[in-house]
Amino acid sequence: MNFGQAIEALKAGKKVSRAGWNGKSMYLWLMPAATVPAEWCKEPHLKQLAEENGGSVEALGTIRMRTADKKVLTGWLASQSDMLAEDWQVIE
């Protein structure tokens, strides 16, 4: 798949990865936009923003990555190599 197809797969709720990535456990998924209630906010500043906004905050969607060392990266950004790659695949 190309990058555009990978983005469409993310929007459809699929997880995607590149065959060329070194870490075979790495993949991306889309965290869709959501309204987050203040009581769900663990980070103090975010909770304050939600409370100041009437009890919730609008969170924009983000692409997240499971890294090779099994951590979560929020706000993954594609490199030029990622955008031009043709080795994207859906992960089941």
Residue, then its C-alpha position, 0 to 999 in steps of 0.5 A: m500500500n502507499f501512504g494515502q492508502a495507509i491513511e485511509a486504513l487508519k481512518a477505517g479503524k485499522k492498524v498499519s505498519r511498514a514492512g521496512w521498519n526495523g522494529k517488527s512490533m511497531y505500528l500506527w493507529l488513529m486516536p479519533a477526535a473526542t470530547v474528554p470530560a475533566e474527570w478523565c484528565k489525569e494531567p493537571h493542566l489538561k484537567q484545568l483546561a477542561e474545567e475552565n471550558g465547562g467540564s470538558v475539552e475537545a481533543l483533536g485526533t492523533i496518529r499514535m505509534r507503538t514503538a519497537d520498545k513497546k511504548v506509545l508515541t502520541g502525535w507520530l509524524a511521517s518522514q518523507s521516506d514514510m510518505l513516499a514508501e509503497d510498503w505499508q500494510v494493514i496489521e491484524 
